[in-house]
Amino acid sequence: MSPRGDDVARHLADVVVRLDGIGLVDMLHQQIADAWRTNMDRYEPSRLGDTLRAFGFLSAENIQQRVLMECQGAASRWYERDVRVSTPDNSMLIAARGVQLHVMKAPAGQSRTPDWAASFTWNTESATRQRCARRNSELYRSSFGTVTDGSLFALPEAPRVDRDATRCRDVFLVWSGDVPTGLTAGWLGLPCEGERPWLAVQRLWWDEPDGSVSESERELAGADSSGTFDTRQAPSAPVRLKPRRAEEGSR
């Protein structure tokens, strides 16, 4: 790994370790996977005109309400772990371990893995997401062409200016879901302004039917795989395949 990207890699890996250490990653994985599978069980595009876009919005709303109920009140175990959940501008914000965590669904595509370079354009997103990308860009104080080896992209080097990734406290948990299996995947990323929308991205989980992590799909962007969440097996998640209707099977 080139030392030019080490500060971003170390910071993102440290954030993952801090959030995983209090069980927050596992809780969010469970809530996201369960909400997505539940909604996919009732997904009927041919009969009811359902769309993935509509179910993406529904799932995001369900996840927000689930996490709020899980973390509300001083009696919650998450309160004791200094996890605070709020919904400014109707967008879920989780404050924990020194970062501001925003949860978002990846744009629908042919694969569970988003196109990190082309699928995210913050100037067309909500004002909250735009502010997060702008804040990280200002705090990092560097041309974004310096995100190189060990990160998601390899771009031309630009002059180094007082680079300190630890000041970037706005992180996005990006998740995607598969149809009809209900399998999900999740990543943690540092959004930024500029031609490339991410300083770095690291995978958190990748559901498989048997609960394992697929070696063929293993990816790491922006962090060293040594000793990080990406080296661990994903928590076992029960997968319900949506049964075909009798009338469909007789066609």
N, C-alpha and C positions, 0 to 999 in steps of 0.2 A: 504493500500500500504506500502510495506517495505521501510524504509528510505534509503536503499542501492541503490534504483533506482530513488530516488526523483530528483536528479540533472539532469538526462537525461530526465525524464518526464517533469520537469519544463522548461528546455531549449527548448525542441521540442514544447511544448504547447505555449511558448512565441514566437517562430518563426512563428507558425501558426497564432497567433493573429496579429503579425506585418505585415505579408504578406496579411492576410485577411483584415486588417484595411485600406489598400490602394486600395483594390479591385483587387489585383493581382490574388488571388485564383479564384474568379469568372470569370475573363477574361480568364485565362488558361482553366478553366472548359468549358467555352463556345467555345473556339477555338478547343479544343480537341474533344468535343462531336460533333461539327458540321463537322469537318474534317472526323471523323470516320463514322458518319451517311451518309455523302455524298459518301464516298468510298464504304460503304456497299450497297448503292442503286445500284451500278454498279458491284457488286460482282457476278460473274458467273463461279463457279468452274466447273460445268458439261458441260457448253457450250464453255467456253473460256480457261479453264485450270487455272483459278485464284487460288491462294493459300493465306491462312491467313498470311503466312510469307511475301509474296510479298506485301500484303495490309498493313501489319504492317510497313514495310519500307516506303511505299508510304505515309501513314498517318503521320509518323514521319517527313518526308520531308515537307509535306503540313503544318503541325503544325509549324515547324520552320519558314517557309516562311510567314505564317499568322502572327506570333508573331513579326517577324522582321518588317513587314509592319505596324503593329499596333503601334510599339514602336519607329520607326525610326524618327529622326529629332527633333530639338529643339522645334518645334511647337506641338509635341505630348504631350498629357496630362500625359503620363507616364514619359516623360523627367522631367516634373515639379515635379513628385513624386520620383525623383532620381532612376528611374528604367533604367538600362542600359543593352541592349541585344547585344551579340556578338556571333561569331561562330568560336572559336578557334578549330583547327583540325576538322573542319566541324561538331562540336558538339555545340548545342545551350547552351549558358551560360547566365543566367539572374542574374545580380547583383542588389540586392534590400535589403534594411533594414538590412544591415550588414551581409548578407549571400550570398553564391554563389549557385544558384539554377540550377540544371541540370534536364532536362525532359527526361524520358525514358518510353518506352512501356514495360509492363510486358510480360514475355514469354507466348505464347499461351497455354491455358490449357482448362480443362473441366469446369472451373468456372471462374467468373470474379475475384475472390479472389486468388491471387498468393499463391504458396507454398513458404512462406518466408524463410524457412530453406533450401529448396532443389533447388529452381529455380534460385538462384542468386549465381554466382561464379565469383568474380571480376577478378581472374587471367586469365579468358578466355574472359574478356570484353576488351573494348578499354583502351588504356593507360591513357586517361583522367579519366575514372571511377576508374581505379586502383589507380591513384594518389590521388583521393578524399578519397577513403577508407583508404589508407595508412596515409594520413594527419590527418584524424579524429582519427585513432588509436594512432598515435604519440602524438597528442594534448590531448587526453583524459587521457593518461598516467595511464592505468590500465589494468589488465588482463581482457579479455572479458568474462571470466567466471563469472564476477560480475554482469552481466546483469540479474537481477532476478525478483522478484515480481513487478508487475506494468509495466513490459516490455513485449516484445513479447515472450521471452523464459524464462524458469526457469532453470538455470544452477548451477552447484556447485560453492560455494563461493570461491573466491581467495583473497589473501592479497590485501588490499586497498592501493593504492599508489597515493597520490596527485590528486584525481579525480576532474575534472572541465569540465563539458560538455559544458559550455558556450564558450569554445575555439573552439568547433567543428562548423565550418562555412560552410562546404560542405554538402548540403542537396539535396536529389533526390526527384523529383515529379514522382512517378510511377503511370501509368494509364493502364487500361485494357478496352477492349470493347467486347460486346456480339454480336453474330450473330444469327438470322438476325434482332434482334430488334433495334440494334444501341445504346443500353444502355451502359453507361460507368461508371467507378469508378476510384477514384484517392486517392492516399495516399502520405504523406510526410514522408521520412525516413532519418535516419542518417546512412550511410554506414560505415562499418569498416572491417578491416582485421581479419582473424581468422576463426575458425570453423563455427561460426555463422556470416552471412554477414551484420547484422543490429544491431546497438545499440538500436534503437527503431523505431517504425513505428506508425503513427497516420493517421486515415482515414480522408480525406477531403470531399469527396462526394460519393454518391451511387445513381445513377439515377434509378427512378422508372417511369412507364408509366404515373402516375398521378403527378409526380414531388415531391413526398414525400420521406422520408428516411425510408427504411424497418427496422422495429424493429427486425425482426427475423434474419437479416443479420448484425445487429449492432455489430461492433467490435472496440475495443480500445487497442492499443498496445504501451506501452512506455509513456503514458500520462494519467493524471487524466481526466475523462470525464467532470468533473465539470467546467462549464464556458468556454469550448473550442468549436472549430468549430463543433466537432462531436455531440454536443447537439442541433445544429441548423438544421432546415429543409434544404434539398438541394435546390438550385435554380431550379425553374421549367424549365425543358428542354423539348421542343416538341419532341415527338418520332414518327418517321415514320416507320411503319412496311412495309417491302419490299413486294409488291404484287406478287403473284404467276402468272407466265405467263399462257396465255390461254391454250397453248398446254400441260403444265404441269398439269393443272386442269382437262384435259380431259382424262388423262391416267387412 
